Amino acid sequence: MNWIEQLQNEGPDLPRPYADLLEDCIHELRIKLKGKQVRILYFFYYKEYIVLTHAFFKTTSKVPTKEILKAKTYREDFLKRKIKKK
């Protein structure tokens, strides 16, 4: 939870190695938990909100494409629901 709080406090200014931009405005929060690499993917909604899409254990050198695609799908779904509410 400390890392999420740090992300909340610093937003897009949270530097590497703690956070990184992957592609198409999908970011990763980079956490080491009991010796394992954990990634939480997220995006920014306007400048005030950070939407966490999902987390996974990273076992390869790069973030798997399927995980980035999953985050993009979640973002699309989130944005569609937000538009419907207006």
PDB file of N, CA, C and O in Angstrom:
ATOM      1  N   MET A   1       0.824  -1.194   0.000  1.00  0.00           N
ATOM      2  CA  MET A   1       0.000   0.000   0.000  1.00  0.00           C
ATOM      3  C   MET A   1       0.871   1.263   0.000  1.00  0.00           C
ATOM      4  O   MET A   1       0.456   2.307  -0.503  1.00  0.00           O
ATOM      5  N   ASN A   2       2.068   1.163   0.561  1.00  0.00           N
ATOM      6  CA  ASN A   2       2.954   2.330   0.565  1.00  0.00           C
ATOM      7  C   ASN A   2       3.274   2.808  -0.848  1.00  0.00           C
ATOM      8  O   ASN A   2       3.357   4.010  -1.097  1.00  0.00           O
ATOM      9  N   TRP A   3       3.453   1.868  -1.769  1.00  0.00           N
ATOM     10  CA  TRP A   3       3.790   2.247  -3.148  1.00  0.00           C
ATOM     11  C   TRP A   3       2.614   2.936  -3.816  1.00  0.00           C
ATOM     12  O   TRP A   3       2.799   3.883  -4.581  1.00  0.00           O
ATOM     13  N   ILE A   4       1.410   2.468  -3.534  1.00  0.00           N
ATOM     14  CA  ILE A   4       0.225   3.106  -4.111  1.00  0.00           C
ATOM     15  C   ILE A   4       0.064   4.509  -3.532  1.00  0.00           C
ATOM     16  O   ILE A   4      -0.301   5.441  -4.249  1.00  0.00           O
ATOM     17  N   GLU A   5       0.331   4.658  -2.255  1.00  0.00           N
ATOM     18  CA  GLU A   5       0.285   5.979  -1.632  1.00  0.00           C
ATOM     19  C   GLU A   5       1.340   6.904  -2.244  1.00  0.00           C
ATOM     20  O   GLU A   5       1.082   8.086  -2.471  1.00  0.00           O
ATOM     21  N   GLN A   6       2.515   6.363  -2.505  1.00  0.00           N
ATOM     22  CA  GLN A   6       3.582   7.146  -3.147  1.00  0.00           C
ATOM     23  C   GLN A   6       3.140   7.592  -4.544  1.00  0.00           C
ATOM     24  O   GLN A   6       3.372   8.733  -4.943  1.00  0.00           O
ATOM     25  N   LEU A   7       2.505   6.683  -5.275  1.00  0.00           N
ATOM     26  CA  LEU A   7       1.982   7.021  -6.602  1.00  0.00           C
ATOM     27  C   LEU A   7       0.916   8.107  -6.482  1.00  0.00           C
ATOM     28  O   LEU A   7       0.883   9.038  -7.286  1.00  0.00           O
ATOM     29  N   GLN A   8       0.058   7.990  -5.497  1.00  0.00           N
ATOM     30  CA  GLN A   8      -0.982   8.991  -5.277  1.00  0.00           C
ATOM     31  C   GLN A   8      -0.358  10.365  -5.002  1.00  0.00           C
ATOM     32  O   GLN A   8      -0.826  11.377  -5.525  1.00  0.00           O
ATOM     33  N   ASN A   9       0.678  10.397  -4.197  1.00  0.00           N
ATOM     34  CA  ASN A   9       1.320  11.660  -3.831  1.00  0.00           C
ATOM     35  C   ASN A   9       2.091  12.295  -4.988  1.00  0.00           C
ATOM     36  O   ASN A   9       2.051  13.511  -5.171  1.00  0.00           O
ATOM     37  N   GLU A  10       2.786  11.476  -5.760  1.00  0.00           N
ATOM     38  CA  GLU A  10       3.659  12.019  -6.805  1.00  0.00           C
ATOM     39  C   GLU A  10       3.057  11.976  -8.204  1.00  0.00           C
ATOM     40  O   GLU A  10       3.519  12.675  -9.105  1.00  0.00           O
ATOM     41  N   GLY A  11       2.028  11.156  -8.383  1.00  0.00           N
ATOM     42  CA  GLY A  11       1.357  11.072  -9.685  1.00  0.00           C
ATOM     43  C   GLY A  11       2.327  10.796 -10.812  1.00  0.00           C
ATOM     44  O   GLY A  11       3.192   9.929 -10.687  1.00  0.00           O
ATOM     45  N   PRO A  12       2.197  11.525 -11.916  1.00  0.00           N
ATOM     46  CA  PRO A  12       3.059  11.260 -13.071  1.00  0.00           C
ATOM     47  C   PRO A  12       4.520  11.621 -12.835  1.00  0.00           C
ATOM     48  O   PRO A  12       5.369  11.330 -13.678  1.00  0.00           O
ATOM     49  N   ASP A  13       4.825  12.246 -11.708  1.00  0.00           N
ATOM     50  CA  ASP A  13       6.209  12.599 -11.405  1.00  0.00           C
ATOM     51  C   ASP A  13       6.960  11.500 -10.655  1.00  0.00           C
ATOM     52  O   ASP A  13       8.145  11.652 -10.358  1.00  0.00           O
ATOM     53  N   LEU A  14       6.279  10.396 -10.347  1.00  0.00           N
ATOM     54  CA  LEU A  14       6.962   9.281  -9.681  1.00  0.00           C
ATOM     55  C   LEU A  14       7.991   8.716 -10.656  1.00  0.00           C
ATOM     56  O   LEU A  14       7.630   8.241 -11.732  1.00  0.00           O
ATOM     57  N   PRO A  15       9.285   8.766 -10.282  1.00  0.00           N
ATOM     58  CA  PRO A  15      10.336   8.420 -11.254  1.00  0.00           C
ATOM     59  C   PRO A  15      10.618   6.921 -11.335  1.00  0.00           C
ATOM     60  O   PRO A  15      10.162   6.126 -10.514  1.00  0.00           O
ATOM     61  N   ARG A  16      11.381   6.580 -12.351  1.00  0.00           N
ATOM     62  CA  ARG A  16      11.978   5.253 -12.439  1.00  0.00           C
ATOM     63  C   ARG A  16      12.987   5.147 -11.334  1.00  0.00           C
ATOM     64  O   ARG A  16      13.651   6.149 -11.070  1.00  0.00           O
ATOM     65  N   PRO A  17      13.163   4.088 -10.693  1.00  0.00           N
ATOM     66  CA  PRO A  17      12.726   2.734 -10.998  1.00  0.00           C
ATOM     67  C   PRO A  17      11.378   2.368 -10.368  1.00  0.00           C
ATOM     68  O   PRO A  17      10.981   1.204 -10.426  1.00  0.00           O
ATOM     69  N   TYR A  18      10.672   3.316  -9.776  1.00  0.00           N
ATOM     70  CA  TYR A  18       9.415   3.013  -9.087  1.00  0.00           C
ATOM     71  C   TYR A  18       8.232   2.915 -10.034  1.00  0.00           C
ATOM     72  O   TYR A  18       7.304   2.141  -9.798  1.00  0.00           O
ATOM     73  N   ALA A  19       8.262   3.688 -11.091  1.00  0.00           N
ATOM     74  CA  ALA A  19       7.181   3.704 -12.073  1.00  0.00           C
ATOM     75  C   ALA A  19       7.777   3.940 -13.450  1.00  0.00           C
ATOM     76  O   ALA A  19       8.881   4.467 -13.588  1.00  0.00           O
ATOM     77  N   ASP A  20       7.023   3.540 -14.463  1.00  0.00           N
ATOM     78  CA  ASP A  20       7.504   3.739 -15.826  1.00  0.00           C
ATOM     79  C   ASP A  20       6.308   3.794 -16.768  1.00  0.00           C
ATOM     80  O   ASP A  20       5.261   3.207 -16.493  1.00  0.00           O
ATOM     81  N   LEU A  21       6.473   4.502 -17.877  1.00  0.00           N
ATOM     82  CA  LEU A  21       5.474   4.549 -18.926  1.00  0.00           C
ATOM     83  C   LEU A  21       5.758   3.393 -19.874  1.00  0.00           C
ATOM     84  O   LEU A  21       6.882   3.232 -20.349  1.00  0.00           O
ATOM     85  N   LEU A  22       4.732   2.589 -20.145  1.00  0.00           N
ATOM     86  CA  LEU A  22       4.916   1.455 -21.053  1.00  0.00           C
ATOM     87  C   LEU A  22       4.605   1.866 -22.486  1.00  0.00           C
ATOM     88  O   LEU A  22       5.504   1.996 -23.316  1.00  0.00           O
ATOM     89  N   GLU A  23       3.325   2.067 -22.762  1.00  0.00           N
ATOM     90  CA  GLU A  23       2.919   2.529 -24.097  1.00  0.00           C
ATOM     91  C   GLU A  23       1.491   3.033 -24.038  1.00  0.00           C
ATOM     92  O   GLU A  23       0.711   2.631 -23.174  1.00  0.00           O
ATOM     93  N   ASP A  24       1.162   3.908 -24.953  1.00  0.00           N
ATOM     94  CA  ASP A  24      -0.201   4.410 -25.102  1.00  0.00           C
ATOM     95  C   ASP A  24      -0.815   4.843 -23.762  1.00  0.00           C
ATOM     96  O   ASP A  24      -1.967   4.533 -23.460  1.00  0.00           O
ATOM     97  N   CYS A  25      -0.025   5.557 -22.982  1.00  0.00           N
ATOM     98  CA  CYS A  25      -0.449   6.110 -21.683  1.00  0.00           C
ATOM     99  C   CYS A  25      -0.760   5.055 -20.624  1.00  0.00           C
ATOM    100  O   CYS A  25      -1.436   5.352 -19.639  1.00  0.00           O
ATOM    101  N   ILE A  26      -0.282   3.845 -20.814  1.00  0.00           N
ATOM    102  CA  ILE A  26      -0.368   2.812 -19.779  1.00  0.00           C
ATOM    103  C   ILE A  26       0.960   2.839 -19.026  1.00  0.00           C
ATOM    104  O   ILE A  26       2.033   2.797 -19.628  1.00  0.00           O
ATOM    105  N   HIS A  27       0.866   2.909 -17.703  1.00  0.00           N
ATOM    106  CA  HIS A  27       2.045   2.988 -16.840  1.00  0.00           C
ATOM    107  C   HIS A  27       2.145   1.733 -15.988  1.00  0.00           C
ATOM    108  O   HIS A  27       1.181   0.980 -15.846  1.00  0.00           O
ATOM    109  N   GLU A  28       3.324   1.524 -15.428  1.00  0.00           N
ATOM    110  CA  GLU A  28       3.509   0.421 -14.490  1.00  0.00           C
ATOM    111  C   GLU A  28       4.086   0.951 -13.189  1.00  0.00           C
ATOM    112  O   GLU A  28       4.974   1.804 -13.181  1.00  0.00           O
ATOM    113  N   LEU A  29       3.563   0.430 -12.097  1.00  0.00           N
ATOM    114  CA  LEU A  29       4.131   0.659 -10.778  1.00  0.00           C
ATOM    115  C   LEU A  29       4.981  -0.568 -10.503  1.00  0.00           C
ATOM    116  O   LEU A  29       4.491  -1.695 -10.570  1.00  0.00           O
ATOM    117  N   ARG A  30       6.241  -0.356 -10.197  1.00  0.00           N
ATOM    118  CA  ARG A  30       7.212  -1.451 -10.099  1.00  0.00           C
ATOM    119  C   ARG A  30       7.508  -1.739  -8.632  1.00  0.00           C
ATOM    120  O   ARG A  30       8.091  -0.918  -7.925  1.00  0.00           O
ATOM    121  N   ILE A  31       7.097  -2.913  -8.199  1.00  0.00           N
ATOM    122  CA  ILE A  31       7.212  -3.288  -6.788  1.00  0.00           C
ATOM    123  C   ILE A  31       7.961  -4.612  -6.678  1.00  0.00           C
ATOM    124  O   ILE A  31       7.787  -5.512  -7.499  1.00  0.00           O
ATOM    125  N   LYS A  32       8.792  -4.709  -5.652  1.00  0.00           N
ATOM    126  CA  LYS A  32       9.450  -5.976  -5.338  1.00  0.00           C
ATOM    127  C   LYS A  32       8.824  -6.466  -4.041  1.00  0.00           C
ATOM    128  O   LYS A  32       8.843  -5.760  -3.032  1.00  0.00           O
ATOM    129  N   LEU A  33       8.269  -7.674  -4.066  1.00  0.00           N
ATOM    130  CA  LEU A  33       7.550  -8.236  -2.932  1.00  0.00           C
ATOM    131  C   LEU A  33       8.091  -9.632  -2.638  1.00  0.00           C
ATOM    132  O   LEU A  33       7.907 -10.563  -3.423  1.00  0.00           O
ATOM    133  N   LYS A  34       8.746  -9.757  -1.516  1.00  0.00           N
ATOM    134  CA  LYS A  34       9.347 -11.040  -1.116  1.00  0.00           C
ATOM    135  C   LYS A  34      10.235 -11.619  -2.219  1.00  0.00           C
ATOM    136  O   LYS A  34      10.208 -12.819  -2.496  1.00  0.00           O
ATOM    137  N   GLY A  35      11.016 -10.742  -2.837  1.00  0.00           N
ATOM    138  CA  GLY A  35      11.960 -11.173  -3.863  1.00  0.00           C
ATOM    139  C   GLY A  35      11.372 -11.336  -5.249  1.00  0.00           C
ATOM    140  O   GLY A  35      12.100 -11.646  -6.192  1.00  0.00           O
ATOM    141  N   LYS A  36      10.069 -11.136  -5.395  1.00  0.00           N
ATOM    142  CA  LYS A  36       9.429 -11.280  -6.702  1.00  0.00           C
ATOM    143  C   LYS A  36       9.061  -9.907  -7.244  1.00  0.00           C
ATOM    144  O   LYS A  36       8.715  -8.994  -6.495  1.00  0.00           O
ATOM    145  N   GLN A  37       9.145  -9.785  -8.561  1.00  0.00           N
ATOM    146  CA  GLN A  37       8.778  -8.545  -9.227  1.00  0.00           C
ATOM    147  C   GLN A  37       7.266  -8.523  -9.449  1.00  0.00           C
ATOM    148  O   GLN A  37       6.708  -9.408 -10.097  1.00  0.00           O
ATOM    149  N   VAL A  38       6.619  -7.506  -8.906  1.00  0.00           N
ATOM    150  CA  VAL A  38       5.185  -7.318  -9.092  1.00  0.00           C
ATOM    151  C   VAL A  38       4.994  -6.034  -9.886  1.00  0.00           C
ATOM    152  O   VAL A  38       5.674  -5.035  -9.649  1.00  0.00           O
ATOM    153  N   ARG A  39       4.075  -6.071 -10.818  1.00  0.00           N
ATOM    154  CA  ARG A  39       3.743  -4.884 -11.584  1.00  0.00           C
ATOM    155  C   ARG A  39       2.255  -4.600 -11.431  1.00  0.00           C
ATOM    156  O   ARG A  39       1.419  -5.498 -11.527  1.00  0.00           O
ATOM    157  N   ILE A  40       1.945  -3.330 -11.190  1.00  0.00           N
ATOM    158  CA  ILE A  40       0.561  -2.864 -11.188  1.00  0.00           C
ATOM    159  C   ILE A  40       0.451  -1.891 -12.347  1.00  0.00           C
ATOM    160  O   ILE A  40       1.154  -0.881 -12.392  1.00  0.00           O
ATOM    161  N   LEU A  41      -0.432  -2.200 -13.281  1.00  0.00           N
ATOM    162  CA  LEU A  41      -0.607  -1.328 -14.434  1.00  0.00           C
ATOM    163  C   LEU A  41      -1.720  -0.331 -14.131  1.00  0.00           C
ATOM    164  O   LEU A  41      -2.680  -0.647 -13.428  1.00  0.00           O
ATOM    165  N   TYR A  42      -1.580   0.869 -14.668  1.00  0.00           N
ATOM    166  CA  TYR A  42      -2.540   1.926 -14.375  1.00  0.00           C
ATOM    167  C   TYR A  42      -2.514   2.975 -15.473  1.00  0.00           C
ATOM    168  O   TYR A  42      -1.630   2.988 -16.329  1.00  0.00           O
ATOM    169  N   PHE A  43      -3.516   3.860 -15.425  1.00  0.00           N
ATOM    170  CA  PHE A  43      -3.561   5.008 -16.317  1.00  0.00           C
ATOM    171  C   PHE A  43      -4.132   6.186 -15.546  1.00  0.00           C
ATOM    172  O   PHE A  43      -4.725   6.024 -14.480  1.00  0.00           O
ATOM    173  N   PHE A  44      -3.944   7.356 -16.099  1.00  0.00           N
ATOM    174  CA  PHE A  44      -4.456   8.576 -15.476  1.00  0.00           C
ATOM    175  C   PHE A  44      -5.764   8.966 -16.151  1.00  0.00           C
ATOM    176  O   PHE A  44      -5.876   8.940 -17.377  1.00  0.00           O
ATOM    177  N   TYR A  45      -6.740   9.324 -15.344  1.00  0.00           N
ATOM    178  CA  TYR A  45      -8.023   9.817 -15.840  1.00  0.00           C
ATOM    179  C   TYR A  45      -8.091  11.282 -15.460  1.00  0.00           C
ATOM    180  O   TYR A  45      -8.203  11.627 -14.283  1.00  0.00           O
ATOM    181  N   TYR A  46      -8.025  12.126 -16.448  1.00  0.00           N
ATOM    182  CA  TYR A  46      -7.785  13.554 -16.242  1.00  0.00           C
ATOM    183  C   TYR A  46      -6.495  13.675 -15.448  1.00  0.00           C
ATOM    184  O   TYR A  46      -5.635  12.800 -15.558  1.00  0.00           O
ATOM    185  N   LYS A  47      -6.332  14.690 -14.678  1.00  0.00           N
ATOM    186  CA  LYS A  47      -5.088  14.808 -13.915  1.00  0.00           C
ATOM    187  C   LYS A  47      -5.284  14.416 -12.466  1.00  0.00           C
ATOM    188  O   LYS A  47      -4.316  14.326 -11.711  1.00  0.00           O
ATOM    189  N   GLU A  48      -6.532  14.180 -12.066  1.00  0.00           N
ATOM    190  CA  GLU A  48      -6.807  13.948 -10.653  1.00  0.00           C
ATOM    191  C   GLU A  48      -6.915  12.489 -10.255  1.00  0.00           C
ATOM    192  O   GLU A  48      -6.774  12.160  -9.077  1.00  0.00           O
ATOM    193  N   TYR A  49      -7.163  11.608 -11.210  1.00  0.00           N
ATOM    194  CA  TYR A  49      -7.439  10.225 -10.868  1.00  0.00           C
ATOM    195  C   TYR A  49      -6.406   9.279 -11.468  1.00  0.00           C
ATOM    196  O   TYR A  49      -5.951   9.448 -12.599  1.00  0.00           O
ATOM    197  N   ILE A  50      -6.057   8.286 -10.676  1.00  0.00           N
ATOM    198  CA  ILE A  50      -5.191   7.206 -11.148  1.00  0.00           C
ATOM    199  C   ILE A  50      -6.019   5.940 -11.064  1.00  0.00           C
ATOM    200  O   ILE A  50      -6.495   5.573  -9.990  1.00  0.00           O
ATOM    201  N   VAL A  51      -6.192   5.271 -12.192  1.00  0.00           N
ATOM    202  CA  VAL A  51      -7.006   4.063 -12.237  1.00  0.00           C
ATOM    203  C   VAL A  51      -6.070   2.865 -12.353  1.00  0.00           C
ATOM    204  O   VAL A  51      -5.363   2.709 -13.349  1.00  0.00           O
ATOM    205  N   LEU A  52      -6.074   2.014 -11.315  1.00  0.00           N
ATOM    206  CA  LEU A  52      -5.276   0.790 -11.323  1.00  0.00           C
ATOM    207  C   LEU A  52      -6.064  -0.268 -12.077  1.00  0.00           C
ATOM    208  O   LEU A  52      -7.226  -0.523 -11.762  1.00  0.00           O
ATOM    209  N   THR A  53      -5.439  -0.881 -13.065  1.00  0.00           N
ATOM    210  CA  THR A  53      -6.178  -1.873 -13.860  1.00  0.00           C
ATOM    211  C   THR A  53      -6.006  -3.288 -13.317  1.00  0.00           C
ATOM    212  O   THR A  53      -6.991  -3.998 -13.113  1.00  0.00           O
ATOM    213  N   HIS A  54      -4.771  -3.698 -13.085  1.00  0.00           N
ATOM    214  CA  HIS A  54      -4.527  -5.041 -12.568  1.00  0.00           C
ATOM    215  C   HIS A  54      -3.056  -5.189 -12.175  1.00  0.00           C
ATOM    216  O   HIS A  54      -2.212  -4.352 -12.497  1.00  0.00           O
ATOM    217  N   ALA A  55      -2.788  -6.271 -11.476  1.00  0.00           N
ATOM    218  CA  ALA A  55      -1.416  -6.570 -11.038  1.00  0.00           C
ATOM    219  C   ALA A  55      -1.048  -7.985 -11.493  1.00  0.00           C
ATOM    220  O   ALA A  55      -1.912  -8.831 -11.723  1.00  0.00           O
ATOM    221  N   PHE A  56       0.252  -8.210 -11.613  1.00  0.00           N
ATOM    222  CA  PHE A  56       0.735  -9.545 -11.984  1.00  0.00           C
ATOM    223  C   PHE A  56       2.187  -9.678 -11.543  1.00  0.00           C
ATOM    224  O   PHE A  56       2.875  -8.686 -11.304  1.00  0.00           O
ATOM    225  N   PHE A  57       2.636 -10.924 -11.443  1.00  0.00           N
ATOM    226  CA  PHE A  57       4.044 -11.197 -11.165  1.00  0.00           C
ATOM    227  C   PHE A  57       4.780 -11.175 -12.492  1.00  0.00           C
ATOM    228  O   PHE A  57       4.393 -11.864 -13.436  1.00  0.00           O
ATOM    229  N   LYS A  58       5.832 -10.389 -12.563  1.00  0.00           N
ATOM    230  CA  LYS A  58       6.623 -10.271 -13.787  1.00  0.00           C
ATOM    231  C   LYS A  58       7.699 -11.345 -13.777  1.00  0.00           C
ATOM    232  O   LYS A  58       8.512 -11.417 -12.855  1.00  0.00           O
ATOM    233  N   THR A  59       7.696 -12.176 -14.809  1.00  0.00           N
ATOM    234  CA  THR A  59       8.657 -13.281 -14.880  1.00  0.00           C
ATOM    235  C   THR A  59       9.551 -13.199 -16.115  1.00  0.00           C
ATOM    236  O   THR A  59      10.403 -14.062 -16.328  1.00  0.00           O
ATOM    237  N   THR A  60       9.355 -12.156 -16.931  1.00  0.00           N
ATOM    238  CA  THR A  60      10.159 -11.977 -18.133  1.00  0.00           C
ATOM    239  C   THR A  60      10.855 -10.615 -18.054  1.00  0.00           C
ATOM    240  O   THR A  60      10.536  -9.795 -17.192  1.00  0.00           O
ATOM    241  N   SER A  61      11.796 -10.387 -18.951  1.00  0.00           N
ATOM    242  CA  SER A  61      12.529  -9.118 -18.899  1.00  0.00           C
ATOM    243  C   SER A  61      11.648  -7.925 -19.268  1.00  0.00           C
ATOM    244  O   SER A  61      11.836  -6.835 -18.728  1.00  0.00           O
ATOM    245  N   LYS A  62      10.705  -8.111 -20.162  1.00  0.00           N
ATOM    246  CA  LYS A  62       9.790  -7.044 -20.559  1.00  0.00           C
ATOM    247  C   LYS A  62       8.393  -7.367 -20.036  1.00  0.00           C
ATOM    248  O   LYS A  62       8.061  -8.525 -19.783  1.00  0.00           O
ATOM    249  N   VAL A  63       7.592  -6.334 -19.883  1.00  0.00           N
ATOM    250  CA  VAL A  63       6.196  -6.556 -19.524  1.00  0.00           C
ATOM    251  C   VAL A  63       5.524  -7.246 -20.713  1.00  0.00           C
ATOM    252  O   VAL A  63       5.597  -6.750 -21.837  1.00  0.00           O
ATOM    253  N   PRO A  64       4.874  -8.382 -20.473  1.00  0.00           N
ATOM    254  CA  PRO A  64       4.237  -9.100 -21.586  1.00  0.00           C
ATOM    255  C   PRO A  64       3.175  -8.245 -22.287  1.00  0.00           C
ATOM    256  O   PRO A  64       2.414  -7.516 -21.650  1.00  0.00           O
ATOM    257  N   THR A  65       3.153  -8.358 -23.593  1.00  0.00           N
ATOM    258  CA  THR A  65       2.192  -7.615 -24.404  1.00  0.00           C
ATOM    259  C   THR A  65       0.765  -7.899 -23.963  1.00  0.00           C
ATOM    260  O   THR A  65      -0.071  -6.996 -23.956  1.00  0.00           O
ATOM    261  N   LYS A  66       0.476  -9.140 -23.596  1.00  0.00           N
ATOM    262  CA  LYS A  66      -0.898  -9.485 -23.194  1.00  0.00           C
ATOM    263  C   LYS A  66      -1.324  -8.699 -21.957  1.00  0.00           C
ATOM    264  O   LYS A  66      -2.504  -8.381 -21.808  1.00  0.00           O
ATOM    265  N   GLU A  67      -0.380  -8.379 -21.066  1.00  0.00           N
ATOM    266  CA  GLU A  67      -0.718  -7.603 -19.873  1.00  0.00           C
ATOM    267  C   GLU A  67      -1.014  -6.151 -20.233  1.00  0.00           C
ATOM    268  O   GLU A  67      -1.909  -5.535 -19.653  1.00  0.00           O
ATOM    269  N   ILE A  68      -0.273  -5.611 -21.177  1.00  0.00           N
ATOM    270  CA  ILE A  68      -0.523  -4.236 -21.639  1.00  0.00           C
ATOM    271  C   ILE A  68      -1.873  -4.172 -22.350  1.00  0.00           C
ATOM    272  O   ILE A  68      -2.641  -3.232 -22.147  1.00  0.00           O
ATOM    273  N   LEU A  69      -2.159  -5.168 -23.181  1.00  0.00           N
ATOM    274  CA  LEU A  69      -3.448  -5.214 -23.876  1.00  0.00           C
ATOM    275  C   LEU A  69      -4.602  -5.334 -22.886  1.00  0.00           C
ATOM    276  O   LEU A  69      -5.658  -4.735 -23.087  1.00  0.00           O
ATOM    277  N   LYS A  70      -4.407  -6.098 -21.829  1.00  0.00           N
ATOM    278  CA  LYS A  70      -5.432  -6.231 -20.798  1.00  0.00           C
ATOM    279  C   LYS A  70      -5.696  -4.872 -20.147  1.00  0.00           C
ATOM    280  O   LYS A  70      -6.851  -4.508 -19.927  1.00  0.00           O
ATOM    281  N   ALA A  71      -4.652  -4.132 -19.844  1.00  0.00           N
ATOM    282  CA  ALA A  71      -4.813  -2.803 -19.243  1.00  0.00           C
ATOM    283  C   ALA A  71      -5.541  -1.857 -20.206  1.00  0.00           C
ATOM    284  O   ALA A  71      -6.390  -1.073 -19.780  1.00  0.00           O
ATOM    285  N   LYS A  72      -5.216  -1.928 -21.484  1.00  0.00           N
ATOM    286  CA  LYS A  72      -5.889  -1.082 -22.473  1.00  0.00           C
ATOM    287  C   LYS A  72      -7.374  -1.439 -22.573  1.00  0.00           C
ATOM    288  O   LYS A  72      -8.217  -0.551 -22.703  1.00  0.00           O
ATOM    289  N   THR A  73      -7.693  -2.722 -22.514  1.00  0.00           N
ATOM    290  CA  THR A  73      -9.082  -3.171 -22.558  1.00  0.00           C
ATOM    291  C   THR A  73      -9.842  -2.659 -21.342  1.00  0.00           C
ATOM    292  O   THR A  73     -10.968  -2.177 -21.466  1.00  0.00           O
ATOM    293  N   TYR A  74      -9.230  -2.762 -20.175  1.00  0.00           N
ATOM    294  CA  TYR A  74      -9.870  -2.249 -18.959  1.00  0.00           C
ATOM    295  C   TYR A  74     -10.077  -0.738 -19.054  1.00  0.00           C
ATOM    296  O   TYR A  74     -11.107  -0.219 -18.624  1.00  0.00           O
ATOM    297  N   ARG A  75      -9.101  -0.041 -19.614  1.00  0.00           N
ATOM    298  CA  ARG A  75      -9.231   1.410 -19.771  1.00  0.00           C
ATOM    299  C   ARG A  75     -10.388   1.752 -20.712  1.00  0.00           C
ATOM    300  O   ARG A  75     -11.190   2.639 -20.417  1.00  0.00           O
ATOM    301  N   GLU A  76     -10.472   1.053 -21.839  1.00  0.00           N
ATOM    302  CA  GLU A  76     -11.571   1.294 -22.781  1.00  0.00           C
ATOM    303  C   GLU A  76     -12.927   1.072 -22.111  1.00  0.00           C
ATOM    304  O   GLU A  76     -13.853   1.863 -22.289  1.00  0.00           O
ATOM    305  N   ASP A  77     -13.034   0.004 -21.350  1.00  0.00           N
ATOM    306  CA  ASP A  77     -14.280  -0.293 -20.652  1.00  0.00           C
ATOM    307  C   ASP A  77     -14.603   0.810 -19.640  1.00  0.00           C
ATOM    308  O   ASP A  77     -15.743   1.266 -19.554  1.00  0.00           O
ATOM    309  N   PHE A  78     -13.609   1.227 -18.889  1.00  0.00           N
ATOM    310  CA  PHE A  78     -13.785   2.294 -17.902  1.00  0.00           C
ATOM    311  C   PHE A  78     -14.275   3.578 -18.573  1.00  0.00           C
ATOM    312  O   PHE A  78     -15.223   4.207 -18.103  1.00  0.00           O
ATOM    313  N   LEU A  79     -13.637   3.956 -19.655  1.00  0.00           N
ATOM    314  CA  LEU A  79     -13.992   5.195 -20.347  1.00  0.00           C
ATOM    315  C   LEU A  79     -15.396   5.122 -20.954  1.00  0.00           C
ATOM    316  O   LEU A  79     -16.128   6.111 -20.931  1.00  0.00           O
ATOM    317  N   LYS A  80     -15.775   3.974 -21.492  1.00  0.00           N
ATOM    318  CA  LYS A  80     -17.131   3.814 -22.045  1.00  0.00           C
ATOM    319  C   LYS A  80     -18.173   3.991 -20.941  1.00  0.00           C
ATOM    320  O   LYS A  80     -19.188   4.656 -21.146  1.00  0.00           O
ATOM    321  N   ARG A  81     -17.926   3.404 -19.781  1.00  0.00           N
ATOM    322  CA  ARG A  81     -18.879   3.534 -18.685  1.00  0.00           C
ATOM    323  C   ARG A  81     -18.949   4.968 -18.190  1.00  0.00           C
ATOM    324  O   ARG A  81     -20.029   5.436 -17.830  1.00  0.00           O
ATOM    325  N   LYS A  82     -17.822   5.682 -18.161  1.00  0.00           N
ATOM    326  CA  LYS A  82     -17.810   7.079 -17.726  1.00  0.00           C
ATOM    327  C   LYS A  82     -18.613   7.952 -18.695  1.00  0.00           C
ATOM    328  O   LYS A  82     -19.342   8.846 -18.265  1.00  0.00           O
ATOM    329  N   ILE A  83     -18.484   7.699 -19.981  1.00  0.00           N
ATOM    330  CA  ILE A  83     -19.206   8.478 -20.991  1.00  0.00           C
ATOM    331  C   ILE A  83     -20.704   8.240 -20.865  1.00  0.00           C
ATOM    332  O   ILE A  83     -21.488   9.182 -20.986  1.00  0.00           O
ATOM    333  N   LYS A  84     -21.118   6.992 -20.621  1.00  0.00           N
ATOM    334  CA  LYS A  84     -22.536   6.665 -20.484  1.00  0.00           C
ATOM    335  C   LYS A  84     -23.171   7.380 -19.303  1.00  0.00           C
ATOM    336  O   LYS A  84     -24.349   7.731 -19.357  1.00  0.00           O
ATOM    337  N   LYS A  85     -22.412   7.601 -18.240  1.00  0.00           N
ATOM    338  CA  LYS A  85     -22.948   8.242 -17.031  1.00  0.00           C
ATOM    339  C   LYS A  85     -23.228   9.722 -17.226  1.00  0.00           C
ATOM    340  O   LYS A  85     -24.020  10.304 -16.485  1.00  0.00           O
ATOM    341  N   LYS A  86     -22.588  10.337 -18.213  1.00  0.00           N
ATOM    342  CA  LYS A  86     -22.747  11.792 -18.422  1.00  0.00           C
ATOM    343  C   LYS A  86     -24.054  12.144 -19.054  1.00  0.00           C
ATOM    344  O   LYS A  86     -24.329  13.321 -19.290  1.00  0.00           O
TER     345      LYS A  86
END
